[in-house]
Amino acid sequence: MKEKNPINFTKLIERNIKNRKYKDGLTNGSTFLFSLLCVVVLCLVIGYVIFTGANYLTPGFITSNYSQSSVALRTSKDFVFDENGYDYSDLERFEDVSYSEKWGIGLQYGKDNNQNNVIYVVQISENSPFNELVRRDDGTNFKIPTDMYLSYITVQTELGTYKTAFSDDGIDNMISTLDSAVSIYDSNFLSLGGGISTSLITTCWLILFTLIFSLPLGIGGAIYLGYYAKDNKVTRIIRSLVDMSSGIPSIIFGLVGAAIFIPFVGSMTGTTGGNIFTGALTMTLILLPTIVKTVEESIKTIPKSMISASLALGASNTETIFKIVLPNSIDGILNAAILGIGRTIGESAALVFALGTFITAAPSFTSGNTTLAVHIWYILAGEYPAYEQACAISIMIFCVVVILSLLTKLINYLFKRKREK
Amino acid sequence: MKKVLLACALLASCSLLATSCGNTPNQPDNPDIPDQGEKPGDDDNPNEDDKPGDDTFDTSRNVNLYSREAGSGTRECFFEGIGYGDVAKEDNWEEGVTVSSPTSNGDMMSQVGSDPYGIGYCSLDGIGENKSIKALSYDGITPTEETVIDGSYALQRNFNYVIRDYKSTTVENGEARSQVAHAFIEFFSTVEGQVQIQSAGGIVTEAPTKTFEDLIEEYPILSGSETVQLYTCGSTSVEKVLNASITYFTNNIPNKNITISASQTGSGAAVTGITEGNSGTLADIGFLSREINDGELAKLTDENIHGAMCVDAVVAIVNSKNTSVSDINGETLTSIYKGELKTWADIVKAL
């Protein structure tokens, strides 16, 4: 029976330790696996957005309007093609430009905002009849704009029939059509279209007004909660209400915005429907809890001794707030502003109600508009959902949000270092 | 060091995955983004494209059915055309048949385009350069402008319009609106209007009757300065043709105070939109991607002028990876949507 000695006991412990290592490995491994899954999903989302949208994020896409404008030009009614021909020797020849020898113009492929090939008139000879084209609406002479593409050209042939060459059918077809023409009956120049310039500008305006409305209110609330309010039941209820309201889905705020702010702003300014102000007021509601919390946290970190010292030196509460509390909580205020900007850019549900879903030709303070996020919703809801453009806008929003969060980190770091000094 | 390597490998594999997922077939690789797949350790990562069944079409797989929602003119045309009228207007699917319902032509194309075993249908003008789907010929006839015009391609329908009755409905500025609405409809039969329709993929069957200049002369309001705002409603299928026409029309008439807003929701909203209105406001022109039915005709008065704007074809589509079929007929399509032909092998046999 002597075999049952302490050595067996140590073996048991060893086995136990082995088991534990195995278990630990399993738990550690699973946490690693889950975080890996998160990273992969995140990378997939970002990767998808970037790879789909990057090609579409062009300067033209950012600067052009959503709606297209069209200018139709024709040769004037008394135009007769000079059978002796024209002198186009002033045309400088390039390899990648195709020329119509009959009309003295150079055509080249370009891209529209859908990355489809379109045709631009890039060169016109001084003697070309294209210099004398007139607008179809008022008959005035019109210089062919360089930022508009030629969507089609309808010509009159010698037999008096009409013949149309579309941009889609290529340059060669267009040039052969031009060769058979005796006059240009209708040439339609279109601006790029499909761009996001209005939504971009509206987003900037919305951010500005939202901050103007929400920061004073939020900072005021934070000063009350962090400085004046005594720690009693009422204060606690207010605090928990602020916490709760940050959890309310934004679409409910949107409904409130539509039900209260649209009539309210309407009665003051005579507008109907959503506009930038109703949007900004609704965003103010959404942002207030965040701003109050962030600024209050920052006020709480101010040493009590500083405030006491200020009061002891005879400064009033107001003076203490403006000279001690606010300057020392500037990091919180900046953080709140940046968080607010990020939230405003990304918000869509509330703004569908409170701001509108119409992509207008120019930003307007009196009628509905869209921000970038609502623009995404709009172009995906249409008959031909534009996923690529939506991804391109997403890249923009994504970049802004990343920059803003880096900025928050930087501000926190700078102020922390300053305080340590 | 190990961790750094691991992180690198992770990033590389993620970016590879993202690349394979993110590239839709109809767009080239972005040359600006450097290829990150050169790090060691990548070779073990199976690329999604290498998986069997991704490129090869497995005919033993079940067919996934796609159909537009009830009320769509495209749907009505398709099912009436193939001879399965029971489901043209309502979801009377046979028991056990599941059908996904994309809500627009574009939605249909992207859903069938991402489902190798799917079958659906959409409007011919929308297909354009979409490379993720394949249009099937019908009864051996390829859908093109020519076959639609000569009538040999059977699955075709008219895009129809109907104008509001300005005499019996009260409306501010009624006379001016009526003038512009009628002018806009007549625009479709001008040389320029027909070009707009063609440029947006629509097919015109009749020769133009006048020019844009004639139209402007005929309707003095187009060269005045009165502010007129028109609203259109109805079919979403006409959207492309309609938007192109509106852009040209409003930009190139001398009166720059005329605007036309299109808010298209579906053919079913066309007649109700101009007779009863959606949420109180009556639209000026309604568009349908099918014929006006008897129930709707009963609501119209003599003042509600209606007619055809252009012709469009409805095309049965499958995923571009589908190599098993390229031609189909009404009988087979009916059996497919009835759930009688379950797999692609069944379909090939039936053809």
Interface residues (C-beta under 8 A of the other chain):
Chain A: L36 V39 V40 C43 L44 I46 G47 Y48 I50 F51 T52 A54 N55 S67 Q68 S69 S70 V71 A72 Q115 N116 R135 R136 D137 D138 S151 Y152 T154 Y162 T164 F166 D168 Y185 D186 N188 L190 G382 E383 Y384 P385 Y387 E388
Chain B: L10 L11 C14 S15 L17 A18 T19 C21 G22 N23 T24 Q27 N30 D32 I33 S104 N105 G106 D107 S110 G126 E129 V191 E192 V195 Q198 S199 P208 F212 E213 T236 S237 E239 K240 T247 Y248 N251 N252 I253 P254 Q264
